[in-house]
Amino acid sequence: MMSSSRINYRMCVRLLACVGEGMDPNTIKQMMGLSRYSYDYTLGRLVKLGLVVLEGRSPRLTDRGANVLRYRVDESARRDIAELKVAQKGL
């Protein structure tokens, strides 16, 4: 079932990751399967949140945007370690 929201958390994080990797807007749109409108809308939301800045037509991560990506990676790693510990206790 499709979400009625134009933008969702997962899409924002994926777009942040693409920007962090230095991809150009056309590559991001193509890879994520976004229309120009969806891309512009999502990018606009990230700019308003202070996670991305536009340098000309190229988006760049702010320190805040980099922290969001770093937190997601760290949080995922902590969860994997916790799951591993639980699994080892069951052995």
Secondary structure, DSSP 4 states (H G I P E B T S, - for coil): ---SSS--HHHHHHHHHHHHTT--HHHHHHHHT--HHHHHHHHHHHHHTTSEEEETTEEEE-HHHHHHHHHHHHHHHHHHHHHHHHHHHT-
